[in-house]
Amino acid sequence: MSELIIESSDFIHEVIYKVSANADDVKFPLYKIVRFLMDNQYEISLHESSNYSYILYKDENKVTVTEMFISFVALEPSLREPYRQKFYKYLISRSKIFYESAVHNISAAKINLIQNQRRPCLSNMYYALHNSLSSLIESYRNEIMSDDNLEVDFSGEEEAKIDHFNPDLFQVYLNNIDTLLNKSEETFLEHKFMHVNRTKIHENPYTWIIPVFSQHVNDDNFKKVILAMHDSLKIVNLNNLGADSESRRSVFESKLKVALDDVKNELTDSDSPKNSYLILSAFFSYGYMLRQSADYDSLFDVKIPYKEIINWTIVTSNFLDFIEEIYFKENRIDSESSASRIQKLDAKSSLEILKNHEIDYQNNLMTITGIIIDKSFDFGEIIKKLYSNKGYKLMNQMGTFSELKSSTENITLCKKLFGTTLECYISISIQGLFRIDVEFSKISKHSDIYKTINYYYLEELINRELVNKDLQAVISQEASIVIGLPSINQNRSVAYNELILRLFEGNKNRITREINKDLKNMTNAISTSKFIISSRFQLNNSSNFLINGPSERFLFDFLEREKKYAQAIDGEIEKILFVYFYFHNEAISVQKNQILDRLTNEYPLVNFSIELIQLTDGEIRKLIEEDYDYLTAKLITLKNQFETSTAELSLDDLISSNSNS
């Protein structure tokens, strides 16, 4: 509270409540403050008051009320904190609180959806709907309804207490919808028939549907939402409702079934306001049934098709976007920004999404799942546009051709990323759910690639090439994409350094050459005439790389190559340190000793040392990204320690020395 209201005093006033200067666009609601004070025996002085400030008195003690402060000449200590809390509640927008709760609910529902958590998904979906309507009701009460209506009809209640969309309330609404349509909005809270059982008129959610949405019923965006709701209702199988007469839920479902049948009979082909209100109320009501089934029904998995869960979640998200656009524009991000159209959820993708026998689980590197949220989603057009892009084939992981027909509910396309050995299989459902499975092409697979876990680069590559570029290009400008974190095949995990080299095999020699060139410059800078350092970065899959091939030649040709042979024979060069940076974990101390014995025999006057520095996955990444700080620091440390020694000094010796000191 202290962030919004600052309490102070001066020589005249015992208590002054001020709106904090840091609270942007927050003001005291004059009418509500004055009404509250009058209810507490304060009397307004009309000749002293104006439209922007009010003066009230109680026992000759003056109170001044403005949008930015409320000052009391005198106020009992016991009333100061209750008053402050009361004023604080007036400052907080109940509408925004409900809206933010709805945003949280729909975000949780999306997470549930991509993780294949169907029951929690529907529960969160429903509360997103309920909180959305509560938000609109609060906004309507505060901004549109007259103060007299507020005072009379709500009997001092300060916030919406909206009941659920249960069938009894729904049926009364349907029975009286023509009466509700023909009455003026100013008198809608006088309809006694909307008082059903224990639910008061203003607690009945259906009481508010017509007045709240009447000002938007002709908006194009609202019509798109209504059309999507209608499409979702069309595929509902009402035969599943109330089928089990022994179930406690049977009466509830049977009543809803009757009401939904009434809606179907009432609907016409027009986009009239009445049609919109019927569809909206039916969508809310069936959403409540879905939540009830998800929370309590043991037959949920049998009765509720998966596509209904997807439909209701996506359409609810679109409905919330519409509310945000109308009432909470300050929360919106520029829709032209590609980043704003992609929402990455902190939730792992489920392998159960769009699961089928054509997925090659054994060879998958990773799976990313997501949803396309698009009021204008056209399944066929999206598939056609993707297929027209270069690199795409209508083929699944088993090599079977994917056919696009009117009856197709999901389809798989394959894309080979140019310049890599990666193949990506994108499965998309008619509801907008999608799944991306990534594997190496069949001709490039071998077991040596799978070493340690690091999928950072692969995830970034897939998101950039497939999600950001390809998927965004085939959806509408109003659409958004929600994706989860990748699900990784732990049995097929790939080291970052090997992943880079495998994806871009032509880069191997270039990367090695550039790093070794920089290493040579570093070692030349810190070498002296009597102490020479030479270093090499090694990318070699062989476990005996030190005694075979280029590595061995590098060691024994070094003095001749650097024209130091004579100085080594004569003893002018006292010490030579060879440093190898590599990334394999094989035990190669035997190789190291073999090499040292041969060097010592050929150059008995020179003190040789070989240091083998095994790089971590993160250190390899830094080298590939041309960050050589680690190499520089390591070389300088080894140089300083070896320079002062009289015998060969290994890293094991250094570690042992440090632990004993």
C-alpha positions in Angstrom: 0.0 0.0 0.0 2.9 2.3 0.8 3.7 2.4 -2.9 0.4 3.9 -3.9 -0.6 6.0 -0.9 1.7 8.3 1.1 0.5 9.2 4.5 1.7 12.5 6.1 0.6 15.5 8.2 1.2 19.2 8.6 0.5 22.0 11.1 -3.2 22.1 10.0 -4.0 18.6 9.1 -3.6 15.5 11.3 -3.7 13.2 8.3 -3.1 13.7 4.6 -3.3 10.8 2.2 -1.5 11.4 -1.1 -1.3 9.4 -4.3 2.4 8.5 -4.8 4.2 10.5 -7.4 5.5 7.1 -8.8 2.0 5.8 -9.4 1.4 6.6 -13.1 -2.2 7.4 -14.1 -3.6 6.6 -10.6 -6.2 8.9 -9.1 -8.6 8.9 -6.3 -12.2 8.3 -7.6 -13.9 11.5 -6.3 -17.5 10.2 -6.2 -16.6 7.0 -4.4 -14.5 8.8 -1.8 -17.2 11.4 -1.2 -19.9 8.7 -1.0 -17.8 6.7 1.5 -17.3 9.8 3.7 -21.0 10.8 3.6 -21.9 7.2 4.7 -19.6 7.9 7.7 -21.5 11.0 8.8 -19.6 13.6 6.8 -21.7 16.3 5.2 -20.8 17.9 1.9 -20.5 21.7 1.6 -21.9 22.3 -1.9 -21.0 26.0 -2.0 -17.3 25.2 -1.2 -17.0 22.2 -3.6 -16.3 22.1 -7.3 -16.0 19.5 -10.0 -12.4 18.8 -9.1 -12.4 19.1 -5.3 -14.9 18.5 -2.6 -15.2 19.9 0.9 -16.9 17.9 3.7 -17.4 18.5 7.4 -17.9 16.3 10.5 -18.1 18.0 13.9 -16.7 21.1 12.2 -13.6 19.3 11.1 -12.9 19.9 7.4 -12.0 17.3 4.9 -10.7 18.1 1.4 -11.0 15.5 -1.4 -9.3 15.8 -4.7 -8.0 13.2 -7.3 -4.5 13.5 -5.8 -5.0 13.9 -2.0 -7.4 13.6 0.8 -6.7 15.8 3.9 -8.3 15.6 7.3 -8.0 18.4 9.8 -8.8 15.8 12.4 -9.2 12.0 12.2 -9.3 9.5 15.1 -6.2 7.3 15.3 -8.3 4.1 15.2 -9.8 5.2 11.8 -6.6 6.1 10.0 -5.5 2.6 8.9 -9.1 1.4 8.0 -9.5 4.6 5.9 -6.2 4.2 4.2 -7.0 0.6 3.3 -10.4 1.7 2.0 -8.9 4.4 -0.2 -6.3 1.9 -1.4 -9.0 -0.4 -2.6 -10.6 2.5 -4.6 -7.2 3.0 -6.3 -6.8 -0.5 -7.5 -8.5 -1.4 -10.7 -10.6 -4.5 -10.1 -11.0 -4.8 -13.8 -7.3 -5.0 -14.3 -6.9 -7.5 -11.5 -9.4 -9.9 -13.1 -7.8 -9.4 -16.5 -4.3 -10.2 -15.2 -5.7 -13.3 -13.6 -7.2 -14.3 -16.9 -3.9 -13.7 -18.6 -2.2 -16.0 -16.0 -4.9 -18.6 -16.5 -4.6 -18.7 -20.3 -0.8 -18.8 -20.1 -1.1 -21.8 -17.7 -3.6 -23.4 -20.1 -1.1 -23.1 -23.0 1.6 -24.7 -20.9 -0.8 -27.5 -20.0 -1.7 -28.0 -23.7 1.9 -28.3 -25.0 2.6 -30.7 -22.1 -0.4 -32.8 -22.9 -2.0 -32.1 -19.4 -5.6 -32.1 -20.6 -7.5 -31.8 -17.3 -5.5 -28.8 -15.9 -5.7 -27.2 -19.4 -9.5 -27.1 -19.3 -9.6 -25.9 -15.7 -7.3 -23.0 -16.5 -9.1 -22.3 -19.8 -12.4 -21.9 -18.0 -11.1 -19.6 -15.3 -9.6 -17.5 -18.1 -13.1 -17.1 -19.5 -14.7 -16.4 -16.1 -12.1 -13.9 -15.1 -12.3 -12.2 -18.6 -16.0 -11.6 -18.2 -15.5 -10.4 -14.6 -13.0 -8.0 -15.9 -15.5 -6.6 -18.4 -18.2 -6.4 -15.8 -16.0 -4.4 -13.5 -15.0 -2.1 -16.3 -18.7 -1.6 -17.3 -19.7 -0.9 -13.7 -17.0 1.7 -13.2 -17.0 3.4 -16.6 -20.5 3.1 -18.0 -23.1 2.5 -15.4 -24.5 5.6 -13.6 -23.7 6.2 -10.0 -27.3 5.8 -9.0 -27.5 2.3 -10.5 -24.3 1.4 -8.7 -25.7 2.6 -5.4 -29.1 1.0 -5.6 -28.4 -2.3 -7.3 -25.2 -3.4 -5.6 -26.2 -2.3 -2.1 -22.7 -1.2 -1.3 -20.8 -4.2 -2.8 -17.5 -3.0 -4.1 -16.5 -5.8 -6.5 -18.0 -8.3 -8.9 -19.1 -11.6 -7.4 -20.1 -13.5 -10.5 -21.5 -17.0 -10.3 -20.5 -19.7 -12.7 -22.1 -20.5 -16.0 -24.3 -23.2 -14.7 -27.2 -24.7 -16.8 -30.0 -23.3 -14.6 -28.8 -19.8 -15.1 -28.2 -20.4 -18.8 -31.7 -21.8 -19.4 -33.4 -18.7 -17.8 -31.3 -16.5 -19.9 -32.3 -18.4 -23.1 -36.0 -18.3 -22.1 -35.9 -14.5 -21.7 -33.3 -13.4 -24.2 -35.9 -11.5 -26.3 -37.0 -9.6 -23.3 -33.4 -8.8 -22.4 -32.8 -7.5 -25.9 -35.8 -5.2 -26.0 -35.2 -3.6 -22.6 -33.0 -0.6 -22.2 -29.5 -1.1 -20.8 -30.3 1.3 -17.9 -32.9 -1.1 -16.5 -31.3 -4.5 -17.1 -30.6 -5.0 -13.4 -34.4 -4.8 -12.7 -35.2 -8.1 -14.4 -36.4 -10.2 -11.4 -36.5 -13.4 -13.5 -32.6 -13.3 -13.6 -32.6 -13.9 -9.9 -32.3 -17.7 -10.0 -32.3 -19.8 -6.8 -29.7 -18.2 -4.6 -28.0 -16.2 -7.4 -28.9 -12.6 -7.3 -29.5 -10.6 -10.5 -26.1 -8.9 -10.5 -24.3 -12.2 -9.6 -25.8 -14.0 -12.6 -23.1 -13.9 -15.4 -25.8 -14.0 -18.1 -27.3 -10.8 -16.8 -24.3 -8.9 -18.1 -23.7 -10.5 -21.5 -25.9 -8.1 -23.5 -25.0 -4.8 -21.8 -21.3 -5.6 -21.7 -20.9 -6.6 -25.3 -23.6 -4.4 -26.9 -21.0 -1.7 -27.8 -18.8 -4.3 -29.5 -21.3 -6.6 -31.2 -20.7 -5.0 -34.6 -16.9 -4.9 -34.4 -15.1 -7.0 -37.0 -12.7 -8.5 -34.5 -15.6 -9.4 -32.2 -17.4 -11.1 -35.1 -14.2 -13.2 -35.8 -14.2 -14.4 -32.2 -17.9 -15.2 -32.3 -17.4 -17.1 -35.6 -14.5 -19.2 -34.0 -16.7 -19.9 -31.0 -19.6 -21.0 -33.3 -17.2 -23.3 -35.2 -16.1 -24.9 -31.9 -19.7 -25.4 -30.9 -20.6 -27.1 -34.2 -18.3 -30.0 -33.5 -19.5 -30.7 -30.0 -20.9 -34.2 -29.6 -24.0 -33.6 -27.4 -24.6 -37.4 -27.3 -21.8 -37.6 -24.7 -23.7 -35.4 -22.3 -25.9 -37.1 -19.7 -25.5 -40.5 -21.1 -24.6 -42.1 -17.8 -27.9 -41.9 -15.8 -26.2 -43.2 -12.7 -23.6 -40.4 -12.6 -24.1 -37.5 -10.2 -23.3 -35.3 -13.1 -26.0 -36.6 -15.3 -28.6 -34.0 -14.3 -26.1 -31.2 -14.8 -25.1 -32.4 -18.2 -28.7 -33.2 -19.3 -29.8 -29.6 -18.5 -26.9 -28.3 -20.5 -27.7 -30.5 -23.4 -31.3 -29.2 -23.5 -30.0 -25.6 -23.4 -27.5 -26.2 -26.1 -30.1 -27.8 -28.3 -32.3 -24.7 -27.8 -29.4 -22.5 -28.9 -28.9 -24.6 -32.1 -32.6 -24.2 -32.8 -32.5 -20.4 -32.2 -29.5 -19.7 -34.3 -29.9 -18.3 -37.9 -27.4 -17.8 -40.7 -27.1 -14.1 -39.9 -24.6 -12.3 -37.8 -27.3 -10.5 -35.8 -26.6 -9.4 -32.3 -28.9 -12.0 -30.9 -27.0 -14.7 -32.7 -23.7 -13.4 -31.2 -25.2 -13.3 -27.7 -26.5 -16.9 -28.1 -23.1 -18.2 -29.3 -21.2 -16.3 -26.6 -23.4 -17.7 -23.8 -23.3 -21.2 -25.2 -19.5 -21.1 -25.4 -19.2 -19.9 -21.8 -21.7 -22.6 -20.7 -20.0 -25.5 -22.4 -16.6 -24.2 -21.2 -18.0 -24.6 -17.6 -19.1 -28.1 -18.4 -15.6 -28.9 -19.7 -14.0 -27.6 -16.5 -16.5 -29.6 -14.4 -15.7 -32.7 -16.4 -11.9 -32.2 -16.2 -12.0 -31.6 -12.4 -14.5 -34.3 -11.4 -15.5 -36.8 -14.1 -13.8 -40.2 -14.1 -14.9 -40.6 -17.8 -13.3 -37.4 -18.9 -10.8 -39.1 -21.3 -13.6 -41.0 -22.9 -16.2 -38.2 -23.2 -14.1 -35.1 -24.1 -12.2 -35.3 -27.5 -8.8 -33.9 -27.6 -9.7 -31.5 -30.4 -12.3 -29.9 -28.2 -9.6 -29.1 -25.6 -7.4 -27.6 -28.2 -10.3 -25.6 -29.8 -11.6 -24.1 -26.5 -8.1 -23.1 -25.4 -7.2 -21.4 -28.6 -10.6 -19.6 -29.0 -10.4 -18.5 -25.3 -6.9 -17.1 -26.0 -8.3 -15.2 -29.0 -11.2 -13.9 -26.9 -8.7 -12.6 -24.3 -6.7 -10.9 -27.0 -9.9 -9.1 -28.1 -10.5 -7.9 -24.5 -6.9 -6.7 -24.3 -7.2 -4.8 -27.5 -10.3 -3.0 -26.4 -9.7 -2.4 -22.7 -6.0 -2.9 -22.0 -4.1 -1.5 -25.0 -1.3 -0.4 -22.7 -0.4 -4.0 -22.2 -0.1 -4.8 -25.9 3.3 -5.1 -27.6 3.8 -3.9 -31.1 2.3 -6.7 -33.2 4.7 -5.9 -36.1 7.6 -7.1 -34.0 8.4 -10.7 -34.8 9.6 -11.3 -31.3 6.2 -10.2 -29.9 4.4 -12.8 -32.0 6.3 -15.7 -30.6 5.7 -16.6 -26.9 8.2 -19.1 -25.5 6.8 -20.8 -22.5 8.9 -22.1 -19.6 7.6 -25.6 -20.0 9.0 -28.7 -21.6 7.4 -29.9 -24.8 5.5 -33.2 -24.5 6.3 -36.2 -26.7 2.6 -37.1 -26.5 1.5 -34.2 -28.7 0.4 -35.4 -32.1 2.0 -38.7 -31.3 1.7 -41.5 -33.9 3.5 -44.6 -35.2 5.3 -42.7 -38.0 7.6 -40.8 -35.5 11.2 -42.1 -35.3 11.6 -41.7 -31.5 14.9 -43.6 -31.5 16.8 -41.2 -33.7 15.1 -37.9 -32.7 17.5 -35.4 -31.3 14.8 -33.1 -29.9 11.1 -32.3 -30.1 9.5 -28.9 -29.8 5.8 -28.5 -29.6 3.6 -25.4 -29.9 0.3 -23.8 -30.9 -0.6 -21.3 -33.6 -3.1 -18.8 -32.1 -4.8 -17.3 -35.2 -8.4 -16.1 -35.6 -7.9 -16.6 -39.3 -6.2 -20.0 -39.1 -6.5 -21.9 -42.4 -5.0 -25.3 -42.1 -4.9 -26.1 -45.9 -3.4 -22.7 -46.9 -0.7 -23.0 -44.2 0.3 -26.4 -45.5 0.3 -25.3 -49.1 2.4 -22.2 -48.3 5.0 -24.2 -46.3 5.2 -26.9 -49.1 5.8 -24.2 -51.7 9.0 -23.1 -49.8 12.3 -24.5 -50.8 13.5 -27.6 -48.9 10.0 -28.9 -47.9 8.6 -32.3 -48.7 5.3 -33.9 -47.8 6.9 -36.8 -46.1 7.0 -38.2 -42.5 9.9 -39.8 -40.7 9.1 -43.2 -41.9 9.4 -42.0 -45.5 5.7 -42.2 -46.2 4.1 -39.6 -48.4 1.7 -37.2 -46.6 -1.6 -36.5 -48.3 -3.6 -33.3 -47.9 -7.3 -34.0 -48.3 -10.5 -32.5 -47.0 -10.6 -35.2 -44.3 -7.0 -34.6 -43.2 -6.8 -33.6 -39.5 -3.0 -33.4 -39.2 -0.1 -33.7 -41.6 3.7 -33.9 -41.6 6.2 -32.1 -43.7 9.9 -32.6 -43.9 12.5 -29.9 -44.3 16.3 -30.4 -44.7 18.1 -27.4 -43.4 20.4 -26.2 -46.2 24.1 -26.4 -45.4 23.5 -28.9 -42.5 22.8 -32.6 -42.1 19.6 -31.9 -40.1 16.2 -33.0 -41.2 13.2 -31.4 -39.4 9.7 -33.0 -39.5 6.9 -30.5 -38.8 3.5 -32.1 -37.9 0.6 -29.6 -37.8 -3.0 -30.3 -36.8 -6.2 -28.7 -38.1 -6.6 -26.9 -34.8 -3.1 -25.2 -35.0 -1.2 -27.5 -32.7 2.2 -28.4 -34.1 5.2 -30.6 -33.4 8.8 -30.3 -34.7 11.0 -33.5 -34.6 14.7 -33.0 -35.4 17.1 -35.7 -36.5 20.3 -36.1 -38.5 19.8 -37.3 -42.0 19.9 -41.0 -42.5 23.1 -41.0 -44.5 25.1 -39.0 -41.9 24.2 -41.0 -38.7 26.9 -42.7 -36.7 27.3 -43.4 -33.0 30.3 -41.2 -32.3 28.3 -38.1 -32.5 26.3 -38.8 -29.3 28.5 -37.7 -26.4 27.2 -35.2 -23.9 24.1 -33.0 -23.5 24.1 -29.5 -24.9 21.2 -28.4 -27.1 21.4 -24.7 -26.8 22.7 -24.1 -30.4 20.3 -26.7 -31.9 17.3 -25.1 -30.2 18.3 -21.6 -31.4 18.8 -22.9 -34.9 15.4 -24.6 -35.1 13.5 -21.7 -33.6 15.2 -19.2 -36.0 14.9 -21.2 -39.2 11.6 -23.0 -38.7 9.5 -21.0 -36.2 10.7 -17.4 -36.8 11.2 -17.6 -40.5 9.0 -20.3 -42.0 5.9 -20.5 -39.7 5.7 -16.8 -39.1 5.6 -16.2 -42.9 2.6 -18.4 -43.4 0.3 -17.1 -40.6 -1.7 -13.9 -40.5 -0.4 -10.7 -39.1 -2.7 -10.9 -36.1 -1.5 -14.5 -35.2 0.9 -15.5 -32.6 2.9 -18.7 -32.0 3.4 -20.3 -28.6 6.2 -22.8 -28.2 7.6 -24.9 -25.3 11.1 -25.8 -24.3 12.6 -28.7 -26.3 12.2 -32.2 -25.1 15.6 -33.9 -25.5 16.3 -37.5 -26.4 18.6 -38.3 -23.5 19.9 -41.4 -25.4 20.8 -39.3 -28.4 22.4 -36.2 -26.9 25.0 -34.2 -28.8 27.9 -32.1 -27.6 27.9 -28.5 -28.7 31.3 -28.7 -30.4 30.5 -31.9 -32.3 27.0 -30.5 -33.2 28.6 -27.5 -34.8 31.1 -29.6 -36.7 28.5 -32.1 -37.8 26.0 -29.5 -38.9 28.6 -27.5 -40.8 31.3 -30.1 -41.6 33.1 -27.8 -43.9 33.8 -25.5 -41.0 36.0 -28.0 -39.2 39.3 -27.1 -40.9 38.5 -23.4 -40.9 37.7 -23.3 -37.1 40.8 -25.4 -36.3 43.1 -23.2 -38.5 41.8 -19.9 -37.1 42.1 -21.0 -33.5 45.7 -22.4 -34.0 46.7 -19.2 -35.8 45.6 -17.2 -32.8 47.3 -19.6 -30.4 50.6 -19.2 -32.3 50.4 -15.4 -31.9 49.7 -15.8 -28.2 52.6 -18.2 -27.5 55.1 -16.2 -29.6 54.2 -13.2 -27.5 55.0 -14.9 -24.2 58.0 -17.1 -25.3 61.7 -16.1 -24.7 64.9 -17.2 -26.3 65.5 -19.8 -23.5 61.9 -20.7 -22.9 59.6 -21.6 -25.8 55.9 -22.3 -25.6 54.0 -23.9 -28.4 50.2 -24.7 -28.3 47.7 -26.4 -30.5 44.0 -26.8 -30.6 43.0 -30.4 -31.6 39.7 -31.5 -33.2 40.2 -35.3 -33.6 37.8 -38.1 -33.0 40.7 -40.6 -32.5 41.5 -41.6 -28.9 45.3 -41.8 -29.7 45.5 -38.5 -31.5 48.7 -37.5 -29.7 51.0 -40.2 -31.2 49.5 -40.4 -34.7 49.2 -38.1 -37.7 49.5 -34.3 -37.6 49.8 -34.0 -33.8 52.9 -36.2 -33.6 54.5 -34.4 -36.6 53.7 -31.1 -35.0 55.8 -32.0 -32.0 58.8 -33.5 -33.7 59.0 -31.1 -36.5 58.5 -28.1 -34.3 62.2 -27.2 -33.8 63.1 -27.5 -37.4 60.0 -25.6 -38.5 60.8 -22.8 -36.1 64.6 -23.0 -36.9 65.5 -23.7 -33.3 67.1 -27.1 -33.9 70.7 -26.0 -33.4 69.9 -24.0 -30.2 68.1 -27.1 -28.8 71.1 -29.3 -29.5 73.6 -26.8 -28.0 71.5 -26.2 -24.9 70.7 -22.6 -25.6 67.0 -23.4 -25.3 66.4 -24.6 -21.8 62.7 -25.3 -21.7 60.0 -26.1 -24.2 56.3 -26.4 -23.2 53.8 -28.0 -25.5 50.2 -27.3 -24.6 47.3 -29.2 -26.3 43.7 -28.1 -26.0 41.3 -30.9 -26.8 37.9 -32.2 -25.8 38.0 -36.0 -25.5 37.9 -37.8 -22.2 40.2 -40.7 -23.0 43.1 -41.5 -20.8 46.2 -40.5 -22.8 48.8 -40.2 -20.1 50.6 -43.2 -21.6 50.9 -41.4 -25.0 52.2 -38.3 -23.3 55.0 -40.2 -21.5 55.9 -42.0 -24.8 56.3 -38.6 -26.5 58.3 -37.1 -23.7 60.7 -40.0 -23.7 61.4 -39.6 -27.4 61.8 -35.9 -27.1 64.2 -36.2 -24.2 66.3 -38.8 -26.0 66.7 -36.5 -29.1 67.3 -33.3 -27.1 68.8 -34.2 -23.8 69.7 -30.7 -22.8 66.1 -29.4 -23.1 63.6 -29.7 -20.4 60.3 -30.6 -22.1 56.8 -30.6 -20.8 53.5 -31.5 -22.4 50.2 -30.2 -21.0 46.9 -31.7 -22.1 44.1 -29.4 -21.4 40.7 -31.0 -21.7 38.1 -28.3 -22.6 34.6 -28.3 -21.3 31.6 -28.0 -23.7 31.2 -24.4 -22.6 34.9 -23.6 -23.2 34.7 -25.1 -26.7 31.7 -22.9 -27.4 33.6 -19.8 -26.5 36.5 -20.8 -28.8 34.1 -21.3 -31.7 32.6 -17.9 -31.0 36.2 -16.5 -31.0 36.4 -15.7 -27.3 40.0 -16.6 -26.4 40.2 -15.2 -22.9 40.3 -18.7 -21.4 43.2 -19.7 -23.6 45.2 -16.6 -22.8 44.8 -17.0 -19.1 45.6 -20.7 -19.1 48.8 -20.2 -21.2 50.1 -17.4 -19.0 49.5 -19.5 -15.9 51.3 -22.5 -17.3 54.2 -20.4 -18.5 54.7 -18.7 -15.1 54.6 -22.0 -13.3 56.8 -24.0 -15.7 59.3 -21.1 -16.1 60.3 -21.3 -12.4 60.5 -25.1 -12.2 63.6 -27.2 -12.6 61.8 -30.3 -13.6 58.8 -31.3 -15.7 55.7 -29.9 -14.1 52.3 -31.3 -14.9 48.8 -30.1 -14.1 48.4 -33.0 -11.7 51.5 -31.7 -9.9 50.0 -28.2 -9.8 46.7 -29.5 -8.4 48.5 -31.6 -5.8 50.8 -28.6 -4.9 47.8 -26.3 -4.5 45.9 -28.8 -2.3 48.9 -29.2 0.0 49.6 -25.5 0.4 
